[in-house]
Amino acid sequence: MRHIVRVIIAAIFAVGSIVRPALGQGFSLISDAEIEATIRAFSDPIFVAAGLSTDSVRVHIVNDRNLNAFVADGQRIFVFTGLLMQADHAGQVVGVIAHETAHIAGGHLVRMQDALRNATATSIVALILGAAAVAAGGGGGAIVAGAGAQAGQQTFLQYTRTQESVADQAAVKYLTSTGQSARGLIETLGKLSGQEALLSSSQSSYVRTHPLTRERIQLLSLEVENSPYAATPVRADFNDAFARMKAKLVGFLAPERALRDYPERDRSVAARYARAIAYHKLAQWDRSHREIDELLSVAPGDPFFQELKGQILLESGKPAEAIAYYTEATRLAPRQPLLELGLAQAQIATNDTTLNRAAIPHLEEAVRHDPDIIQAWQLLSIAYGRNQQFGLSSLASAERALRTGRMDEARGHATRAERELPVGSPGYLRAQDIVNAARPRPRQ
């Protein structure tokens, strides 16, 4: 499994974690092929019901223990790991996604668009969490950086009670149209309802930005009970996928907890998955291999089990052995940029010239599908350089710097790429674009 955070500062082969901190800001974004596929499976039917294009809405996972989710930049939903790890079943996650989708469809945060347009996912989270910290009276507002004045030192995410009620009703409508119950949303709000009386600094960020009232929850309950699907159980495939997602997150983010929550006597797939990951994180390699090998023996066609086996081998210093598992994962789940990235990383880590050359098309495929995967650009720069393609190496470094906000560095790398690449070639033209994009703008 390849877990990437779309941020900077990461040793190229130090990949033993599902997340990495974003510039010391106290949060991380998580990218994981399986988790993203699970969230998309939950979300896409709701997006369609809301009249939104499934291709235009992006869902990001924030490594933060708060039970929270929010919408920003028009069509981006940010879901916190705290929500995913504290939920009891898939319906609770689906309910929150439906509610946040309603905020998108209702245009409830239009005032944020000018401030957030063209911002990266990482900078959006930094801005939102920093502004929320200021609003709560905390000391974390420094991470807002230059945006503090723009934010007015107040949280951007401040829905009105009317908007919340409207979003609740729309969420029930979307879930009903997809044959699902909205009781999970009520259950999630119930987890939060006791926090309104707390001081702002002690409240969940969800409570501060999504006002709860007893009347709102009562009205939502009436809406849910009037739905013909009020008593419909959560889809079994959703719950199975949710159990694996939660096990994976707990295994990577809290391995000691994983071994408590998923003891050896629990032989479920989710439990064995959690233990395989937790033992890996705790460098108990033999136990980790035992658990993942058991899973592979019963489900050899699961691309994410193959991916995890490859990651365990790669991160325990056996990249050559990892390649076969990553190769099988990409065969079983084609067009998955994070799996392509994992395979390329194992190939490059062998320091074999032939395998380094073989890694390049996998990395090119990864950034073609998702140009925001920062580590893919970093690896491309290395692979191109080792292959004596110095112009493309500089161009990849420029792409990476541009996407992480280092404009001076991006301009320098792109200028070098212009000198190295054939005039008029696609790479040359892209280098010119980056030079222009990274040029200092006059102050208003």
C-alpha positions in Angstrom: 0.0 0.0 0.0 1.3 3.4 -0.9 0.3 6.2 1.5 1.2 9.7 0.4 0.7 13.1 2.0 0.5 15.8 -0.6 2.9 18.0 1.3 6.7 18.5 1.2 9.7 17.6 3.3 9.9 13.8 3.1 13.0 11.7 2.8 12.6 9.9 -0.5 12.6 6.4 0.8 11.4 7.1 4.4 7.9 5.7 3.6 7.1 3.9 6.8 4.0 5.9 7.7 0.5 6.4 6.3 0.9 10.2 7.0 3.5 12.8 7.3 3.2 16.2 9.0 2.7 19.2 6.8 5.4 21.6 7.5 5.1 21.1 11.2 1.6 22.5 11.2 0.2 19.7 13.3 -2.0 18.1 10.6 -1.5 15.9 7.5 -3.4 14.9 4.5 -3.7 11.2 3.8 -3.8 9.6 0.4 -4.5 5.9 0.2 -5.9 4.1 -2.8 -8.2 1.8 -0.8 -9.5 4.5 1.6 -10.1 6.9 -1.3 -12.0 4.2 -3.2 -14.1 3.4 -0.2 -15.0 7.1 0.4 -15.8 7.4 -3.3 -18.1 4.4 -3.2 -20.0 6.1 -0.3 -20.0 9.5 -1.9 -20.6 9.1 -5.6 -24.3 8.0 -5.4 -25.0 11.0 -3.2 -23.2 13.4 -5.6 -25.4 12.1 -8.4 -28.5 12.5 -6.3 -27.5 16.1 -5.6 -27.0 16.8 -9.3 -23.2 17.1 -8.9 -20.6 15.7 -11.3 -18.7 12.9 -9.6 -15.6 13.9 -11.4 -15.7 17.5 -10.1 -16.0 16.9 -6.4 -12.8 16.1 -4.6 -12.7 14.3 -1.2 -9.6 14.7 1.0 -8.8 12.9 4.2 -7.3 15.0 7.0 -5.3 13.3 9.8 -6.9 14.9 12.8 -8.6 13.2 15.7 -11.6 15.6 15.7 -14.9 14.2 14.6 -15.3 16.6 11.7 -15.9 17.3 8.1 -16.2 20.5 6.1 -16.6 21.9 2.6 -14.2 24.4 1.0 -13.2 25.8 -2.4 -16.5 25.1 -4.0 -16.4 21.3 -4.5 -13.9 19.9 -2.0 -15.0 17.8 1.0 -12.5 17.3 3.8 -13.2 14.3 6.0 -11.2 14.0 9.3 -9.8 10.6 10.4 -11.5 11.3 13.8 -14.8 10.9 12.1 -13.8 7.7 10.3 -12.2 6.1 13.4 -15.0 7.1 15.8 -17.9 6.0 13.6 -19.6 2.8 14.5 -20.7 1.9 11.0 -20.7 3.1 7.4 -24.1 4.8 7.7 -22.7 7.4 10.1 -20.0 8.4 7.6 -22.4 8.4 4.7 -24.8 10.6 6.6 -22.1 13.2 7.2 -21.0 13.1 3.6 -24.6 13.7 2.5 -24.9 16.7 4.8 -21.7 18.2 3.5 -22.8 17.5 -0.1 -25.9 19.6 0.6 -23.7 22.5 1.6 -22.0 22.3 -1.8 -25.2 21.9 -3.8 -26.7 24.8 -1.8 -23.7 27.1 -2.3 -23.6 27.8 1.4 -19.9 29.0 1.4 -19.8 31.2 -1.7 -18.1 33.9 0.3 -15.0 31.7 0.7 -14.4 31.1 -3.0 -12.2 34.2 -3.8 -10.0 33.4 -0.8 -9.6 29.7 -1.5 -9.6 29.6 -5.3 -6.6 27.8 -6.7 -5.3 26.9 -3.2 -3.9 23.5 -2.6 -5.7 21.0 -0.3 -2.9 21.4 2.3 -3.1 25.2 2.3 -6.9 25.1 2.6 -6.7 22.9 5.7 -3.9 25.1 7.2 -6.1 28.2 6.6 -9.3 26.6 7.9 -7.8 25.0 11.0 -5.7 28.1 11.8 -8.6 30.4 11.5 -10.7 28.0 13.6 -8.0 28.0 16.3 -8.1 31.8 16.4 -11.8 31.8 16.6 -11.7 29.3 19.5 -9.2 31.4 21.4 -6.3 28.9 20.8 -2.8 29.7 20.0 -2.7 27.8 16.7 -3.6 30.8 14.5 0.0 31.3 13.4 -0.4 28.6 10.8 -2.7 30.9 8.9 0.4 32.7 7.8 -0.4 35.6 5.4 -4.1 34.8 5.3 -4.8 36.0 8.8 -5.8 39.4 7.7 -7.9 38.0 4.9 -9.6 35.7 7.3 -10.3 38.6 9.7 -9.1 36.1 12.4 -12.4 34.4 12.3 -13.3 31.0 11.0 -14.4 30.8 7.4 -16.6 27.8 8.2 -19.5 29.4 9.9 -22.8 28.0 8.7 -26.1 29.5 10.0 -28.7 27.4 11.7 -30.9 27.9 8.7 -28.3 26.5 6.4 -27.7 23.5 8.7 -31.4 22.7 8.7 -31.6 23.0 5.0 -28.6 20.8 4.6 -30.1 18.2 6.9 -33.3 18.1 4.9 -31.3 17.8 1.6 -29.2 15.0 3.1 -32.3 13.0 3.9 -33.5 13.6 0.3 -30.3 12.4 -1.2 -30.1 9.4 1.0 -33.7 8.5 0.3 -33.2 8.8 -3.4 -30.3 6.3 -3.1 -32.4 3.9 -1.0 -30.5 4.6 2.3 -31.5 5.6 5.8 -30.3 8.9 7.3 -30.3 7.5 10.8 -26.5 7.4 10.7 -26.4 11.2 10.5 -28.6 11.5 13.6 -26.3 9.1 15.4 -23.3 11.2 14.5 -25.0 14.4 15.7 -25.9 12.6 18.9 -22.2 12.0 19.5 -21.7 15.7 19.3 -24.9 17.0 21.0 -23.4 17.1 24.5 -20.6 19.5 23.4 -22.6 22.7 22.8 -22.4 23.6 26.5 -18.6 23.3 26.5 -16.3 26.3 26.2 -15.3 27.0 22.6 -11.8 25.8 23.1 -13.1 22.4 24.4 -15.7 21.8 21.7 -15.2 19.7 18.7 -14.5 21.9 15.7 -17.6 20.4 14.0 -19.7 21.9 16.8 -18.1 25.3 16.4 -18.7 25.4 12.7 -22.0 23.5 12.4 -24.3 24.8 15.1 -26.4 22.1 16.8 -29.7 22.6 18.5 -32.1 20.3 20.1 -34.8 21.5 17.7 -32.6 20.9 14.7 -32.0 17.3 15.8 -35.7 16.8 16.5 -36.6 18.1 13.1 -34.1 15.9 11.4 -35.4 12.9 13.3 -38.9 13.6 12.0 -37.6 13.9 8.4 -35.8 10.6 8.8 -38.7 8.8 10.2 -40.9 10.0 7.3 -38.5 8.5 4.8 -39.6 5.1 3.3 -36.1 3.9 4.0 -35.9 5.0 7.7 -35.4 1.4 8.8 -33.3 0.2 5.9 -30.1 -1.4 7.2 -26.7 -0.1 6.1 -25.5 -1.9 2.9 -23.4 -4.9 3.8 -20.7 -4.1 1.3 -20.5 -0.6 2.7 -20.0 -1.9 6.2 -17.4 -4.4 5.1 -15.5 -1.7 3.3 -15.9 0.6 6.3 -14.5 -2.1 8.7 -11.4 -2.5 6.5 -11.0 1.3 6.2 -11.3 1.8 10.0 -8.9 -1.1 10.7 -6.4 0.3 8.3 -6.5 3.8 9.8 -6.2 2.4 13.4 -3.4 0.1 12.4 -1.3 2.9 10.8 -2.2 5.8 13.1 -2.5 4.0 16.5 -0.8 0.6 16.3 -0.9 0.0 20.0 -4.6 0.6 20.0 -5.0 -1.7 17.0 -3.5 -4.6 19.0 -6.0 -3.9 21.8 -9.0 -3.4 19.6 -8.2 -6.3 17.3 -6.8 -9.1 19.5 -5.4 -12.3 18.1 -8.6 -14.2 18.9 -10.4 -12.0 16.4 -10.0 -13.8 13.0 -12.1 -11.4 10.9 -10.6 -9.9 7.8 -10.6 -6.4 9.3 -8.8 -7.6 12.5 -6.1 -9.4 10.6 -5.7 -6.4 8.4 -5.3 -4.1 11.4 -2.8 -6.4 13.1 -0.7 -6.8 9.9 -0.4 -3.1 9.7 0.2 -2.5 13.4 2.9 -5.2 13.6 4.5 -3.6 10.5 4.4 -0.1 12.2 6.0 -1.6 15.3 8.7 -3.4 13.3 7.5 -6.8 14.3 8.1 -8.1 10.8 7.5 -11.8 11.3 4.1 -11.2 12.8 3.3 -8.7 10.2 4.1 -11.1 7.4 2.2 -13.9 9.0 -1.0 -11.8 9.1 -0.8 -10.5 5.6 0.2 -13.9 4.2 -2.9 -15.4 5.8 -5.0 -12.7 4.1 -3.3 -13.3 0.8 -3.9 -17.0 1.1 -7.7 -16.5 1.1 -7.8 -13.4 -1.1 -4.9 -13.4 -3.5 -6.9 -11.3 -5.9 -7.2 -8.4 -3.5 -5.0 -5.6 -4.8 -4.7 -3.8 -1.5 -3.5 -6.9 0.3 -0.9 -7.3 -2.5 0.0 -3.6 -2.0 0.4 -4.0 1.8 2.7 -7.0 1.3 4.8 -4.9 -1.0 5.0 -2.0 1.4 6.0 -4.3 4.3 8.9 -5.7 2.2 9.9 -2.3 0.8 10.0 -0.6 4.2 11.8 -3.6 5.8 14.7 -3.1 3.3 13.6 -5.6 0.6 12.6 -3.5 -2.4 13.5 -6.2 -5.0 11.1 -8.6 -3.3 8.4 -5.9 -3.0 8.3 -5.4 -6.8 6.3 -8.6 -7.6 3.6 -7.7 -5.1 3.3 -4.1 -6.3 3.2 -5.3 -9.9 0.3 -7.7 -9.1 -1.5 -4.9 -7.3 -1.3 -2.6 -10.3 -2.5 -5.5 -12.5 -5.5 -6.2 -10.3 -6.3 -2.4 -9.9 -5.2 -0.6 -13.0 -5.2 3.2 -13.3 -4.6 3.7 -9.6 -1.9 6.3 -9.4 -0.9 5.5 -5.8 -0.3 1.9 -6.7 1.7 2.9 -9.7 3.7 5.1 -7.4 4.4 2.3 -5.0 5.7 0.1 -7.7 8.0 2.8 -9.1 9.3 3.5 -5.6 10.3 -0.1 -5.1 11.9 -0.2 -8.5 13.9 3.0 -7.8 14.9 1.8 -4.3 16.8 -1.1 -5.8 19.3 1.3 -7.4 19.2 -0.9 -10.5 19.6 1.1 -13.7 17.2 -1.0 -15.7 14.5 -0.9 -13.0 15.0 2.9 -12.6 14.2 3.2 -16.3 11.2 1.0 -15.9 9.9 3.2 -13.0 9.5 6.3 -15.2 6.4 5.3 -17.1 4.7 4.3 -13.8 5.4 7.7 -12.4 4.4 9.5 -15.5 1.1 7.6 -15.4 0.6 8.5 -11.7 1.0 12.3 -12.3 -1.1 12.1 -15.4 -4.0 10.8 -13.3 -3.3 12.9 -10.3 -0.8 15.8 -10.7 -1.0 16.7 -7.0 0.9 13.6 -5.8 4.0 15.5 -4.7 6.1 12.4 -4.1 5.6 11.2 -7.6 7.2 14.5 -8.9 10.0 14.0 -6.5 10.7 10.5 -7.6 10.3 11.5 -11.3 13.1 14.1 -10.8 15.4 11.4 -9.3 14.5 8.8 -12.0 14.9 11.2 -14.9 18.2 12.4 -13.4 19.6 8.9 -13.1 18.5 8.3 -16.7 20.5 11.4 -17.9 17.3 13.2 -18.8 18.3 16.4 -16.9 15.8 18.7 -18.5 12.9 16.6 -17.5 14.4 16.1 -14.1 14.4 19.9 -13.6 10.9 20.1 -14.9 9.7 17.5 -12.4 11.4 19.4 -9.6 9.7 22.6 -10.8 6.3 20.9 -10.8 6.9 19.7 -7.2 8.0 23.2 -6.0 5.0 24.9 -7.8 2.5 22.6 -6.1 4.0 23.1 -2.6 4.1 26.9 -2.9 7.9 27.4 -3.3 7.7 29.8 -6.2 11.3 31.0 -6.3 12.4 27.4 -6.4 9.9 26.5 -9.0 11.0 29.3 -11.3 14.6 28.3 -10.9 14.0 24.7 -11.8 11.8 25.7 -14.7 14.4 28.1 -16.1 17.0 25.3 -16.1 14.5 23.0 -17.8 14.0 25.6 -20.5 17.7 25.6 -21.2 17.9 21.8 -21.4 14.7 20.9 -23.3 14.2 21.2 -27.1 12.6 24.5 -28.0 8.9 24.0 -28.7 8.7 20.6 -27.1 5.8 19.9 -24.6 8.3 19.9 -21.7 9.8 23.3 -22.9 6.3 24.8 -23.1 5.3 23.5 -19.7 8.5 25.0 -18.2 7.6 28.4 -19.7 4.2 28.1 -18.1 5.7 27.4 -14.7 8.1 30.3 -15.0 5.1 32.6 -15.7 3.0 31.0 -12.9 5.8 31.4 -10.4 6.7 35.0 -11.3 6.3 37.4 -8.4 3.0 39.3 -8.6 2.9 43.0 -7.9 1.3 43.9 -4.6 -2.2 45.2 -4.7 
